[in-house]
């Protein structure tokens, strides 16, 4: 799929010694020890230590977003399926309705994303919990815009597309690119999560439009979305189109793919689904997501980047 390489370059944290004629052992900055764990800048010994310099360069490249690999996209699809079924569980199975359902899922979203942004480093369980929270709230946003506000899925998709485009434009003007690796400063990470919320809500609305407006079956809708993803994958490998733009295109279309598949699993047989129920399907999807994240070790730079777990 869309696999991005982390940019090479010197670490911003590298401390260069000043030649003052003192012994080299004087030019060593020791970390503050708290409970046996080092904090602050890592120790730099100019007397040697290529391994230490390599670790410092890896640390400077480690961001707050999971490394984009095939396993990333597998987890993303499962997370979108979970978000769809969990959102329907709150709004429909529990009878909260879309407004109250959005209030509950929106509060959970804000709480999880706030913890994620405040975190000093990448933590895979926290990152994927935030992704699930955005897909769950996105389900409520899409359904509320259609059924409560009466905009319809097509008009709702247009509103959400405008929001996503505006967010990405602000990001591009600020950063000069839309790349997500690495994301290390808080302002860029906030833009990332705003874009994720818009993209997951847009994907939900688009998937529902395929079924409700275009009168396709759930499996037909999933097939169309998977075909679009295949085209984006081809463009990524065969053309020079900006990889970041293709990433966001794939990010959007994995959402309706997972959403329509989730609807296929949970909706009643008379409407084209399997009728498995929202709670049981959500629990199965959660278990699959945990297995995918744990087994693939979606930790950004993985063992090459200290501090990522």
Protein Blocks (a to p, Z undefined) as FASTA:
>chain_A
ZZddddedddfkbccdddehiafklmccddddeehiaehjddddfkgojklmmmmmmmmm
pccbdcddfklmmmmmmmmmmmmmmmmmmmmmnonojmlmmmmmmmmmmmmmmmmmmpmb
dcfklmmmmmmmmmmmmmmmmmmmmmmnonojmlmmmmmmmmmmmmmmmmmmmnopacfb
dcfbfklmmmmmmmmmmmmmmmmmmmmmmmmmnopafklmmmmmmmmmmmmmmmmmmmcc
dfklmmmmmmmmmmmmmmmmmmmmmmcfklopaonojklmmmmmmmmmmmmmmmnopghj
mmmlghiZZ
